[in-house]
Amino acid sequence: MNPTEKLNEAKQIILDIEKEMLETHEFCPYEIAYTIKSIDSAIEFFEKEKDLVKAD
């Protein structure tokens, strides 16, 4: 499993937690959204890095 796949898996887990919190507690800490944003940035980084390696 490459880094992007691992990050996507982690993101899905966090999205599931976010959904569950919204359903059970009717709120979600901002840290969860911040974490999802950070994972998206990391995925973007690894995708760009992969494209650069292919270009060489």
N, C-alpha and C positions, 0 to 999 in steps of 0.2 A: 504494500500500500504506500503510495507516494504522499508527500506532505500535503498536497492539495486535497487528496481524498480524505486524509485524516482530519484536516480542518473542516471540510464539508460535513463529515460525520459528527465532529464536535459541535458545529453550528446547529445541526439538526437536533442534537440532544438538548442544547440550550433553548432552541425554539420550542421544543416539547415542554420543557420546564416553564418557560414563559407562558405558554398556553394554559398549562395546569394551574399556575399561580393566578392568572386572570380569572379562570373559572372558579377556583376555590376561595381565593382571597379578594378578588375583584381589584387587585392592584399588582404591580410588578416593580421591583426596585430598578432604578435607572441604571444600575451597574450591569444588569442583564443586557439592556439595549447597547450600552457602551461596549460590552464584551462581544456582542454580535458584530458591531461596527469594526472592532479591532480584528476579528476573525476575517471579515470581508476584506480588510486592508491587507492582511497576511496572504489571503488567497490571491488577491490581485498581484502582490509582490511575486509570489511563486510562479504565477502564470506568465508574468513579464520576464522573469528570469529564465523560464523554460523556453520562451520565444527567442531570447537572446542567445541561448546555448545552441538552438537549432540553426540560427543565422550564421554562427561561426563555423 
